[in-house]
Amino acid sequence: MIIEKNISFIRLFKVIWKQLLAMVLLASVIIVPIQVFNLQYLTIDMATPLILGTALSIFLGFQTNSAYERWMTGRSTFGQVRCNIRNMAILLTRRRGEAYINHKTGKPSKIAAQVMPRMLRRMMAYIWVLNRQLKGLSPLGDIEAFLDHDEYEALKSSPNPAYDLLLNNSRDFRIAQSEGQFYDGEHFEMVGIHRGLITAQNTCESLKNTPFPAHYIFFTKTFIWLLIILTSLSLPSLEEFSYFAILLVVLIGWMFSMIMGIGSYMDEPFVNNRNVIPMDSIARDVEIAIKSHALGETDLPPAVEPIEGALY
């Protein structure tokens, strides 16, 4: 997620220079011969590119609005993952500093003392695994310290490690419940939290697996290049432009291309680039919160810092 106030022109130019060069070459191929050989009779009226530009503006407006909506949906959904994990931590750690007493028998539960902290550590692993799955990276990453060895090894062959972690947490939840760790109503809340996590993960996976229609993007690109050609054929008809028409054509093409580029980047909220939802930052925030408040640890990892004006 870009958080810098001012966009670096140098960084931007590294991304767009090839496209700008292609526009300059295309406009020059059309405009220079018209000017050199006085071929103004081959030019067209300005009405044609104006009509196409208006239609293209509608296309781009729809794409940009849809892309922003997809990005915000991804951001709010991944935020729900954090919210559900925090709610789970409240239910699992309200006894920190106290013995895990079975409220049915009144006796300490050694099993619960092992299972409930394990559930918390598993949730730290879960949000990192889901993060990396959505980005298309190796899902396990550096989560081995959060999990038991057997559980970690079993995840290596899993087609969806994040979902398997939720299943394992559900099994541990039933163990903790049988040990009398939840009062009336709390177990229903835990079931709701697990359902919320599954729903949020499913929404994120659906967003990732359902990109913006490819034919819409293809024809929008085609219309932008068609607009450049038509504008190159129309501006030379106005004598006051002369060779400056090349710069004006490139400027018009660049404006439309940048609007489309912004929409294309935001259309994929989980792609690992500068516009990605700050999932690393959110996952680290959850990790710090659970370690410090729930598990009482003092050796905490540092918060994720922006890289070149972008928070990942």
N, C-alpha and C positions, 0 to 999 in steps of 0.2 A: 504494500500500500504506500503510495507516494505521499509523504508528509511535508516535503520541502515547500516553502512558499513560492519560490521562484524556480522555474524550470531552466536548467542549464542548456544554453544554446549549443554548446560544444557536444554535450551528451546527446542532444536531440539530433544534431547534424550527423552524428555517427550512425544513426538509425535510418535517416531519410535521404542521405546523399545519393544513393543509387537511384532512388525513385525520382529525385529532382533532376539528376542527369538524364534519365530516360525521357522526362518531360521536355527538357531543354532540347534534346536531340530530335524528338518528334515534332515539336513546334518549329524548330529550325528547318527541318526537311521540307516543311510545307510553306513557311513564311518567306525564307530566303529566296527561293526561286521566283516566288510571286513578285518580290521587290526588285530583284535583279533583272528579270526579263519582262517586267511590266505585265504580269498576267492577272491583273485585277478582274478581268472578265470571268475568271474561274472562281472568284469569291462568292460568298452567299450572304444573304441578309442576316442581320443580328437577331432577328426574331427566332430563328431556329435554335441557336444555343441558349437563348433566354428561356424558351419553353422547356427544353431539356433540363436546364439548370433548376427550374422551378420543380419539375417532377423529381429530379434527383434530390433536392432538398427535402421533399416529403419522404422519400425512401430513407435518407440518412437520419431524419428526425425520428422515424419509427424504430430504426435499428438502434440508435443511441439510447432512446428511452427504454427499449426492451433490455438492452445490455445493462443499463444502470439498475433496472429492476432485478435482473438476475444476480448482479453483484451484491445488492443489498439483501436479497433473499439468502444468498450464501453466507453473508456476514452475520445476519441475525440468527440463522440456523446454527452456525458454529458457535455463536454466543450462547445459544440454548444448551449446547453440549456443556459449556463451562458452568452455566447456571445449574444444570442437573447434577453435575459432579459436586458442586459446592453444597447443594441440598443433601446429597448423599453423605458428604463428609460430616454435616451437622448431626445426622442420625447415628453415624458410626463412631463419633469421637466425643460425644457429650460426657463420656465417663473418663476422659483423660485424667490421669493422676489417681484414679480410683480403680478398684478391682472390677473385673467383669463378672458381676454377680448375676446369677440366674434368678430372675425375679419370681419364678415359679417355685424354686426350692430354697432360695435364700443362700445358696452356696456359691463360692467362686467357680468360674468356668475356665479351665485351662484351654479348652478347645476354642472358645470365643476369643480369648486373649491372643490366639494365633491367627484365627480366621479374619477378624475384623480389621486389624492393621494390614493384613494381606490384601483385603478388598480395597483399602485406600491406596496402597502402592500400585495395585492393578489399575486403578483409575488414572493414575499418573501415566502409566504405560499406555492405557487406552487412548488418551487424547493425543499422545505423540504418534501412536500407530495410525490412528485415523487421519491425522494431519499428513503423514507421509504417504498413506494410501491415496488420498485425494490428489496429492501433488504428483503421483506417478513415480515416487521414489521407493527404494527398498524399505518396506514397512517396519521392520524390526529396529533398524538403526541402533541407538545406544540405550535400549530399554532393559538390557539384561539385569541391571542392578535392581530393577523394580520387581522382578518376578522370581519365583522359584525356578530352579534349574530345569526340572522336568516340564514345567509349563512352558518355559521359554523354548525348549527344544521341540515341543509339540507344535508350536506356532510356526516353525520353519516350513512345515509341509501344509499349512492351512491356506486355502484360497482366499480367505477373508479373515485375517488375524484379529481385526478390530471386533468383528462380530463374535469370534470365539472368546475373546476376553469378556464380553458381556455375558456369554453363556457361563463361563467359569465363575463370574461374579454372582450370577443368579444361583448357582449351586452352593457357593459359600454363604449366600444370604439365607438359604434354607437351613443350612447347618447352624448359623447364628440364631435363627428363629427357634430352632428346636432346642437351643441352649438357653432359651428364655431371655434374650437380649432386647426384645422389642415389646413395648407395651401395646395396649389395645389401640388399633388404628395406625400404628407406626409401620407395621408390615405392609398395609395397603399403600402407604405413602412410598415405601421402597419399591413396591411393584410398579407404581406410577412413574417413579424416577427411571426405572429400567425401560419402561415403555417409551418414555420421553426420549431417552438416549437412542433407542432403536429407530424411533420416528425421525429424529434429527439426522441420524446417520443415513437413513434411507433417502431423505430429502437431499442431502449433500451428494450422495451417489447418483441420484436422478439428475441433478443439475450437471454433474460432471459428464454423465453418459448421454445427455441430450443437448448437444450443442445447437447454436443458432443455425437455421436451415442453410445448408451450403449453397443451394441455388440462389438464395436471396443475396448472399455475399458475392457470389460469382457475377451476377448480373449488375449489382451495384458497382463493382470494379469495372465491368465492361462499359457501363454508362459513363463513368468518370473519364475513361480514356476516349470514349466517343465524344464527350463534351470538349476535351482538349483538341481533338481533331476539328470539330465544327467551329470552335472558337478561333483556331488558327486559320481557318478558311474565311472567317467573317471579319476579324479585326483589320486585316490588310486593306479592306475596302474603305477604311477610314484613313485618309492621307496623313492626318496628324500623328498617327501612331508609328508608322514606318517600322523600323527594326525593334522599336520598344515594345511592339506587340508580342514579341517572344517572352519578355519578362512578365507582361500582363497575363499571358496564357499560363505560364508556369505558376504565377501567383494564384490564379483561379483554381488550377488543378491541385496545387498544394493545399489550399484551404479545404476543398472537398475531401482530399485524401486524408488529411489530418483528422477531420471529423469522423470519417469512416474508421481510421486507425484507433481512435479513442474507443469507439464502440466495440471494435474487434477485440481489443485488449480486455475491456471490462466484461465482455460476453463470457469469458472463461475465468470465473473467480478463483479457481483452484489451480490454475497453471502457475508454475514456479517462476514468475517474473516480477517486475517492479510493481505491477498492479495487483498482485495476489492479496487475498485476504490475509491479515497478519496472524496467521495460525501459529507460527513459531512463538510469537509474543504471547498469544492467548494460552498456549500449552505451557510455556514457562511460568506464566502467572499462576496457573492451576498448580503446577509442581511446587512453586514456592509457598503457596497458601497451604497446601496439604502438609508439606514438610514442617512448616513453622507452626501453624495453628493446630493441626490435627495430630501430627506425630511428635511434635515438640522437639524437632531437630534444630540445631543452630548452624550447621554447615550447609548453607543455602547456595544454590547456583545464582549467578548474576542474571539480571533481567536482560532480555534481548534488546540490543541497541540498533538504531537505524544504520543502514549501509548505503552510503551515497544518496541520502535523502529519502530512502525507502525502508519501510518497516516490514519485515518478512514474518 
